[in-house]
């Protein structure tokens, strides 16, 4: 019989795991527990028509987590631009994971409007991004620019970042440890910007943010609640370059985002 776990308990366990990740603790060891106590991180699904409301059963931050938040350099800073600057300074010339020894040229922090209502999160920098120090500036970046333009907004109006901030060698998929080490800084960027909508580009971004292992077909076309904001999942522009047939499906996802943000659909559909 598959083990079941109360949804509220799942959320509490997921919140606790995120707390440990923020502290830099990523390794966990199993011990015998009651059958019902199986740690899981389950996102909360809401339909595209549903209005986001605060959870009545939301888990209150622990004293340890509150103390951690207050110790961050950007704590108490109201200006998101200044908060992002402090987060970047805190990262420094990062050596927290092995990527700093595997050929990365520089850290690719993020770019865009610090007060953006819309935030795009990709996987990792590529060769062009590593060279220029800005996310999504290569071929995939040009396609993302076209996607943003088709939504009726400019690149300078949104904020763009990646799960990890250093290029993996050969543009390989980021490893779990690399994502776990770097993603707390991304969470701090999200907290500083406080976007209304996040778009996760590709499976790595979606699975890392949502702590869920599911195929793209199950993640797309619906809303997830993520730390008080709405999160949608769509294909990564690099994938669309390899399989242009999925551009129509991606456009459907972007239209869902536009509707949520109150953006008018353009007269011409995206290519």
ABEGO torsion letter per residue (X at the ends): XBBBBBAAAAAAAAAAAAAAAAAGBABBBBBBBBAABBBBBBBBBBBAABBBBBBAABBBBBAAAAAAAAABAABGBABAAAAAAAAAAAAEBBAABAAAAAGBABBBAEBEBAABABBBBBABBBAAAAAAGBBGABAAAAAAAAAAAAAGBBAAABBBBBABABBBBGGBBBBAAAAAAAAAAAAAAAAAAGBABBBBBEAAAAAAAAGBBBBAAAABGBBBBBGGBBBBBBBBAAAAAABAAAAAAAAAAAAAAAAAAGBBBBABBBX
